[in-house]
């Protein structure tokens, strides 16, 4: 069949209606995902996304179709991405009925001969182990994938699995062989001098009396899939301009830090939320242009990463506002040191697009004892501290602490740093909160 980039079937031969036991009008113009068994949707969609990212390449997927009469059909699809081909502009898909093969695979433990006949036709490495981890059988994919002939034992065959991954793989193999549990896991392994990510599917075998009798190990090279997954995760959690965590991600990081602190119940430590707002950012944009403004945002993000500790996380809330999550801050003195360090690093002169700037930022920090507050309220407290810093107008960090006394969750009185910034009697009232300029940038 031929499909467009959305998976809509635009042409098929006469075999598909017979295979699916559906009339042609229930096939043409419909997405192929409609006939895939729901449990197989994740693998089907993942394979489809990988295929779309690989013009001109062939991708295989195995799964189950639901026929028109309700029965299940196991198929292998062979997809060729021809979207960039001006003569086609489609996805060409060949569908093979593999129901008999899948039924045979489920009966592997009853027939070693059947295992040997079928495994060479599979795209994955298939290894049969006995109860002592000796390799009874390995299909031809083993040497193709790993560049090594079949070894004598599992440990010998996978000796180049990275040292920090072996403590996960070794117990999983042991549990499979003693009948405790099957497992699926990804591990990194050095193959021909390069690091690859391999997916292991471990399935125990039993004899006719039900006692453990070895296992089947299926190995797939998922390096590219892992890379694409990581890229998607980064895109979903990162701010495109600065590389910081985006708003949703940094709030999740703060929530996790507060939850971890509450579970640990460390009496002396706490979690700090540092709210950073670039002063006069709209004026810089208006005077020097958005390119300079973007450059300043990138510069501030880099300086925040440089100013913070190794375990701290920098996020951009939007516009010219940043949030730094600082877990495990031992006391208020340490909070103030973080604030002073940020002040010093941000305030260094810089040249952006041939424009000399001396960045200034208003910094507010809210520091909370474990279990005193949730993420939204802690950020609100840090936001309020930031505006107190902005109202003072001298570029000093304002610190507020929460939960100073045992069991207390209300906002503390202003800290010494904040008190130093208090408005003298008779002075003008602090200016109103600034509008959220450039919030969409």
MOLINRA-V484909 format. One record per helix or strand of 2 or more residues. SS is the DSSP state (h for helix, s for strand). FROM is the first residue (numbers start at 1). TO is the last residue. If there is no record, write none. Layout:
BEGIN
ss->SS from->FROM to->TO
ss->SS from->FROM to->TO
END
This chain:
BEGIN
ss->s from->2 to->3
ss->s from->8 to->11
ss->h from->14 to->20
ss->h from->24 to->26
ss->h from->32 to->35
ss->h from->38 to->52
ss->s from->58 to->66
ss->s from->72 to->82
ss->s from->90 to->97
ss->h from->99 to->106
ss->h from->108 to->110
ss->h from->112 to->119
ss->s from->125 to->129
ss->s from->134 to->138
ss->h from->141 to->146
ss->h from->154 to->157
ss->h from->163 to->177
ss->s from->183 to->191
ss->s from->194 to->206
ss->s from->212 to->221
ss->h from->223 to->237
ss->h from->247 to->264
ss->s from->270 to->278
ss->h from->281 to->288
ss->h from->290 to->307
ss->s from->313 to->318
ss->s from->321 to->329
ss->h from->332 to->346
ss->s from->349 to->352
ss->s from->355 to->358
ss->s from->361 to->369
ss->h from->375 to->392
ss->s from->398 to->402
ss->h from->416 to->420
END
